[in-house]
């Protein structure tokens, strides 16, 4: 239904179906875009509001072509990220951008440990850093702290088993997640060496 509507509006040659999203190809008057058909997902807490209605967290869900339902919490992720960014004088988002660019450079240089590292995992690794990580004079020192601290805490499961995604509604390292603790640890180790930190 969504695919038919997109093809009717943009033209069949402008729409490519992927596993999770439809790619709308750029032309002279629009940029490349991804469209993910989602529906509202509610996680009921078991508590009531003052008006006796049920309390719930509102998120989104979708079904990829090759797997089970995926649930995301974009509003909670956004709100928590904004709050953390304010609490760190905007250093939180800047460290995330630095690490994403680092991951991209590592991928360009064919560093195996960076191959399947998603941007959201990097955001979550930075999210789980203490506020102390963002209190240095130089961004280099913030990045060094985040990489070293996250590396040390992902060496064994007990030190990061309670880590959450930025939304704080899902655990970061669970069997249902796309990236494992071991993959994150290998990426952090490779990132440290790639930068040349001592």
C-alpha positions as YAML, in Angstrom:
chain: A
units: angstrom
residues:
- id: 1
  name: UNK
  ca: [0.00, 0.00, 0.00]
- id: 2
  name: UNK
  ca: [2.74, 2.48, 0.98]
- id: 3
  name: UNK
  ca: [4.92, 1.31, -1.90]
- id: 4
  name: UNK
  ca: [2.07, 1.79, -4.36]
- id: 5
  name: UNK
  ca: [1.37, 5.30, -3.05]
- id: 6
  name: UNK
  ca: [5.03, 6.31, -3.28]
- id: 7
  name: UNK
  ca: [5.36, 4.98, -6.83]
- id: 8
  name: UNK
  ca: [2.14, 6.70, -7.87]
- id: 9
  name: UNK
  ca: [3.38, 10.02, -6.52]
- id: 10
  name: UNK
  ca: [7.12, 9.93, -7.37]
- id: 11
  name: UNK
  ca: [7.11, 7.46, -10.29]
- id: 12
  name: UNK
  ca: [8.12, 3.80, -10.17]
- id: 13
  name: UNK
  ca: [11.69, 4.47, -11.32]
- id: 14
  name: UNK
  ca: [12.21, 6.92, -8.44]
- id: 15
  name: UNK
  ca: [11.38, 4.44, -5.67]
- id: 16
  name: UNK
  ca: [13.53, 1.52, -4.53]
- id: 17
  name: UNK
  ca: [12.30, -0.82, -1.80]
- id: 18
  name: UNK
  ca: [14.85, -1.82, 0.84]
- id: 19
  name: UNK
  ca: [14.59, -4.09, 3.85]
- id: 20
  name: UNK
  ca: [13.50, -1.28, 6.21]
- id: 21
  name: UNK
  ca: [12.91, 1.77, 4.04]
- id: 22
  name: UNK
  ca: [11.95, 2.99, 0.62]
- id: 23
  name: UNK
  ca: [14.65, 5.06, -1.08]
- id: 24
  name: UNK
  ca: [13.24, 8.05, -2.95]
- id: 25
  name: UNK
  ca: [15.90, 8.98, -5.51]
- id: 26
  name: UNK
  ca: [17.06, 12.54, -5.98]
- id: 27
  name: UNK
  ca: [16.32, 14.55, -9.09]
- id: 28
  name: UNK
  ca: [16.70, 18.20, -10.12]
- id: 29
  name: UNK
  ca: [14.24, 19.44, -7.48]
- id: 30
  name: UNK
  ca: [14.53, 17.01, -4.55]
- id: 31
  name: UNK
  ca: [17.27, 15.31, -2.56]
- id: 32
  name: UNK
  ca: [17.63, 11.60, -1.84]
- id: 33
  name: UNK
  ca: [15.28, 10.57, 0.99]
- id: 34
  name: UNK
  ca: [14.34, 7.46, 2.93]
- id: 35
  name: UNK
  ca: [10.74, 6.69, 3.85]
- id: 36
  name: UNK
  ca: [10.03, 4.22, 6.64]
- id: 37
  name: UNK
  ca: [6.37, 3.29, 7.11]
- id: 38
  name: UNK
  ca: [5.73, 3.15, 10.85]
- id: 39
  name: UNK
  ca: [2.81, 2.97, 13.22]
- id: 40
  name: UNK
  ca: [2.42, 4.19, 16.80]
- id: 41
  name: UNK
  ca: [3.58, 1.73, 19.42]
- id: 42
  name: UNK
  ca: [2.44, 2.12, 23.03]
- id: 43
  name: UNK
  ca: [4.14, 0.64, 26.06]
- id: 44
  name: UNK
  ca: [1.62, 0.74, 28.89]
- id: 45
  name: UNK
  ca: [3.21, 1.25, 32.30]
- id: 46
  name: UNK
  ca: [0.41, -0.24, 34.44]
- id: 47
  name: UNK
  ca: [-0.16, 3.13, 36.10]
- id: 48
  name: UNK
  ca: [-2.96, 5.64, 35.68]
- id: 49
  name: UNK
  ca: [-3.04, 9.37, 34.95]
- id: 50
  name: UNK
  ca: [-5.05, 11.75, 37.15]
- id: 51
  name: UNK
  ca: [-8.02, 11.34, 34.80]
- id: 52
  name: UNK
  ca: [-7.82, 7.52, 35.28]
- id: 53
  name: UNK
  ca: [-6.59, 6.95, 31.74]
- id: 54
  name: UNK
  ca: [-3.72, 4.49, 31.33]
- id: 55
  name: UNK
  ca: [-0.17, 5.85, 31.30]
- id: 56
  name: UNK
  ca: [1.99, 4.78, 28.37]
- id: 57
  name: UNK
  ca: [5.16, 5.60, 26.51]
- id: 58
  name: UNK
  ca: [4.51, 6.41, 22.86]
- id: 59
  name: UNK
  ca: [6.98, 5.20, 20.26]
- id: 60
  name: UNK
  ca: [6.98, 3.89, 16.71]
- id: 61
  name: UNK
  ca: [7.25, 0.40, 15.27]
- id: 62
  name: UNK
  ca: [7.66, -1.16, 11.85]
- id: 63
  name: UNK
  ca: [8.19, -4.55, 10.26]
- id: 64
  name: UNK
  ca: [11.27, -4.94, 8.04]
- id: 65
  name: UNK
  ca: [10.98, -7.32, 5.13]
- id: 66
  name: UNK
  ca: [13.43, -9.82, 6.61]
- id: 67
  name: UNK
  ca: [12.75, -9.81, 10.33]
- id: 68
  name: UNK
  ca: [10.66, -9.17, 13.39]
- id: 69
  name: UNK
  ca: [9.05, -5.96, 14.53]
- id: 70
  name: UNK
  ca: [11.43, -3.09, 15.35]
- id: 71
  name: UNK
  ca: [10.39, -0.63, 18.06]
- id: 72
  name: UNK
  ca: [11.97, 2.81, 18.44]
- id: 73
  name: UNK
  ca: [11.44, 5.71, 20.80]
- id: 74
  name: UNK
  ca: [12.35, 8.83, 18.78]
- id: 75
  name: UNK
  ca: [10.78, 11.47, 21.04]
- id: 76
  name: UNK
  ca: [12.40, 10.08, 24.18]
- id: 77
  name: UNK
  ca: [15.74, 9.81, 22.35]
- id: 78
  name: UNK
  ca: [15.47, 13.39, 21.18]
- id: 79
  name: UNK
  ca: [14.42, 14.78, 24.57]
- id: 80
  name: UNK
  ca: [17.17, 12.94, 26.47]
- id: 81
  name: UNK
  ca: [19.78, 13.98, 23.91]
- id: 82
  name: UNK
  ca: [18.78, 17.65, 24.17]
- id: 83
  name: UNK
  ca: [18.92, 17.48, 27.96]
- id: 84
  name: UNK
  ca: [22.37, 15.83, 27.96]
- id: 85
  name: UNK
  ca: [23.64, 18.32, 25.40]
- id: 86
  name: UNK
  ca: [22.57, 21.23, 27.64]
- id: 87
  name: UNK
  ca: [24.12, 19.55, 30.69]
- id: 88
  name: UNK
  ca: [27.47, 19.23, 28.88]
- id: 89
  name: UNK
  ca: [27.57, 22.71, 27.28]
- id: 90
  name: UNK
  ca: [26.85, 21.11, 23.87]
- id: 91
  name: UNK
  ca: [29.89, 18.83, 24.08]
- id: 92
  name: UNK
  ca: [27.76, 15.66, 24.07]
- id: 93
  name: UNK
  ca: [26.55, 16.11, 20.47]
- id: 94
  name: UNK
  ca: [29.97, 17.29, 19.34]
- id: 95
  name: UNK
  ca: [31.69, 14.18, 20.71]
- id: 96
  name: UNK
  ca: [29.08, 12.04, 18.94]
- id: 97
  name: UNK
  ca: [29.81, 13.81, 15.64]
- id: 98
  name: UNK
  ca: [33.56, 13.36, 16.12]
- id: 99
  name: UNK
  ca: [33.17, 9.64, 16.77]
- id: 100
  name: UNK
  ca: [30.85, 9.18, 13.78]
- id: 101
  name: UNK
  ca: [33.38, 10.90, 11.52]
- id: 102
  name: UNK
  ca: [36.08, 8.71, 13.01]
- id: 103
  name: UNK
  ca: [33.97, 5.61, 12.28]
- id: 104
  name: UNK
  ca: [33.46, 6.81, 8.68]
- id: 105
  name: UNK
  ca: [37.20, 7.32, 8.21]
- id: 106
  name: UNK
  ca: [37.87, 3.86, 9.63]
- id: 107
  name: UNK
  ca: [35.33, 2.36, 7.24]
- id: 108
  name: UNK
  ca: [36.94, 4.19, 4.30]
- id: 109
  name: UNK
  ca: [40.27, 2.70, 5.36]
- id: 110
  name: UNK
  ca: [38.68, -0.77, 5.58]
- id: 111
  name: UNK
  ca: [39.13, -1.19, 9.34]
- id: 112
  name: UNK
  ca: [37.14, -4.37, 9.95]
- id: 113
  name: UNK
  ca: [35.98, -3.46, 13.46]
- id: 114
  name: UNK
  ca: [34.16, -0.38, 12.11]
- id: 115
  name: UNK
  ca: [32.31, -2.17, 9.32]
- id: 116
  name: UNK
  ca: [28.87, -2.72, 10.90]
- id: 117
  name: UNK
  ca: [28.93, -0.05, 13.59]
- id: 118
  name: UNK
  ca: [25.72, 1.95, 13.36]
- id: 119
  name: UNK
  ca: [25.51, 5.65, 14.15]
- id: 120
  name: UNK
  ca: [22.95, 5.00, 16.88]
- id: 121
  name: UNK
  ca: [25.34, 2.65, 18.70]
- id: 122
  name: UNK
  ca: [27.94, 5.43, 18.79]
- id: 123
  name: UNK
  ca: [25.33, 7.82, 20.17]
- id: 124
  name: UNK
  ca: [24.43, 5.28, 22.86]
- id: 125
  name: UNK
  ca: [28.07, 4.68, 23.82]
- id: 126
  name: UNK
  ca: [28.53, 8.42, 24.32]
- id: 127
  name: UNK
  ca: [25.20, 8.61, 26.18]
- id: 128
  name: UNK
  ca: [26.48, 6.09, 28.73]
- id: 129
  name: UNK
  ca: [29.60, 8.13, 29.48]
- id: 130
  name: UNK
  ca: [29.59, 10.02, 32.76]
- id: 131
  name: UNK
  ca: [29.25, 13.81, 32.77]
- id: 132
  name: UNK
  ca: [32.92, 13.90, 33.80]
- id: 133
  name: UNK
  ca: [33.80, 12.86, 30.24]
- id: 134
  name: UNK
  ca: [32.70, 16.25, 28.89]
- id: 135
  name: UNK
  ca: [34.55, 18.52, 31.32]
- id: 136
  name: UNK
  ca: [37.95, 18.76, 29.66]
- id: 137
  name: UNK
  ca: [39.47, 21.82, 27.98]
- id: 138
  name: UNK
  ca: [39.93, 20.07, 24.63]
- id: 139
  name: UNK
  ca: [37.59, 17.84, 22.64]
- id: 140
  name: UNK
  ca: [40.50, 15.45, 22.12]
- id: 141
  name: UNK
  ca: [40.49, 14.77, 25.86]
- id: 142
  name: UNK
  ca: [36.70, 14.28, 25.89]
- id: 143
  name: UNK
  ca: [36.99, 11.76, 23.05]
- id: 144
  name: UNK
  ca: [39.93, 10.01, 24.75]
- id: 145
  name: UNK
  ca: [37.90, 9.70, 27.98]
- id: 146
  name: UNK
  ca: [34.76, 8.39, 26.25]
- id: 147
  name: UNK
  ca: [36.64, 5.80, 24.20]
- id: 148
  name: UNK
  ca: [38.77, 4.58, 27.13]
- id: 149
  name: UNK
  ca: [35.91, 4.48, 29.62]
- id: 150
  name: UNK
  ca: [33.50, 2.73, 27.22]
- id: 151
  name: UNK
  ca: [36.23, 0.28, 26.16]
- id: 152
  name: UNK
  ca: [37.04, -0.66, 29.78]
- id: 153
  name: UNK
  ca: [33.36, -1.03, 30.71]
- id: 154
  name: UNK
  ca: [32.54, -3.19, 27.67]
- id: 155
  name: UNK
  ca: [35.36, -5.64, 28.41]
- id: 156
  name: UNK
  ca: [32.94, -7.71, 30.50]
- id: 157
  name: UNK
  ca: [29.18, -7.93, 30.61]
- id: 158
  name: UNK
  ca: [28.72, -7.01, 34.27]
- id: 159
  name: UNK
  ca: [30.08, -3.47, 33.84]
- id: 160
  name: UNK
  ca: [27.67, -2.51, 31.05]
- id: 161
  name: UNK
  ca: [24.71, -4.86, 31.47]
- id: 162
  name: UNK
  ca: [22.49, -2.01, 32.66]
- id: 163
  name: UNK
  ca: [23.48, 0.43, 29.91]
- id: 164
  name: UNK
  ca: [20.51, 1.80, 28.05]
- id: 165
  name: UNK
  ca: [19.85, 3.35, 24.71]
- id: 166
  name: UNK
  ca: [19.53, 7.13, 24.74]
- id: 167
  name: UNK
  ca: [15.76, 6.75, 25.17]
- id: 168
  name: UNK
  ca: [16.34, 4.86, 28.45]
- id: 169
  name: UNK
  ca: [13.49, 2.51, 27.54]
- id: 170
  name: UNK
  ca: [15.60, -0.25, 25.97]
- id: 171
  name: UNK
  ca: [18.80, -1.92, 27.12]
- id: 172
  name: UNK
  ca: [21.75, -1.39, 24.80]
- id: 173
  name: UNK
  ca: [23.27, -4.86, 24.87]
- id: 174
  name: UNK
  ca: [20.69, -7.63, 24.62]
- id: 175
  name: UNK
  ca: [20.37, -10.54, 22.16]
- id: 176
  name: UNK
  ca: [17.64, -8.69, 20.24]
- id: 177
  name: UNK
  ca: [19.90, -5.69, 19.58]
- id: 178
  name: UNK
  ca: [21.80, -5.40, 16.27]
- id: 179
  name: UNK
  ca: [25.21, -4.90, 17.90]
- id: 180
  name: UNK
  ca: [26.80, -6.86, 20.71]
- id: 181
  name: UNK
  ca: [28.97, -5.74, 23.59]
- id: 182
  name: UNK
  ca: [31.91, -7.55, 22.02]
- id: 183
  name: UNK
  ca: [31.46, -5.70, 18.69]
- id: 184
  name: UNK
  ca: [31.32, -2.37, 20.51]
- id: 185
  name: UNK
  ca: [34.45, -3.25, 22.49]
- id: 186
  name: UNK
  ca: [36.36, -4.21, 19.34]
- id: 187
  name: UNK
  ca: [35.31, -0.98, 17.63]
- id: 188
  name: UNK
  ca: [36.43, 1.12, 20.61]
- id: 189
  name: UNK
  ca: [39.79, -0.67, 20.72]
- id: 190
  name: UNK
  ca: [40.27, -0.15, 16.98]
- id: 191
  name: UNK
  ca: [39.23, 3.52, 17.27]
- id: 192
  name: UNK
  ca: [41.79, 4.11, 20.04]
- id: 193
  name: UNK
  ca: [44.54, 2.58, 17.92]
- id: 194
  name: UNK
  ca: [43.38, 4.33, 14.73]
- id: 195
  name: UNK
  ca: [43.67, 7.74, 16.40]
- id: 196
  name: UNK
  ca: [47.03, 6.80, 17.88]
- id: 197
  name: UNK
  ca: [46.16, 7.47, 21.52]
- id: 198
  name: UNK
  ca: [48.73, 6.25, 24.02]
...
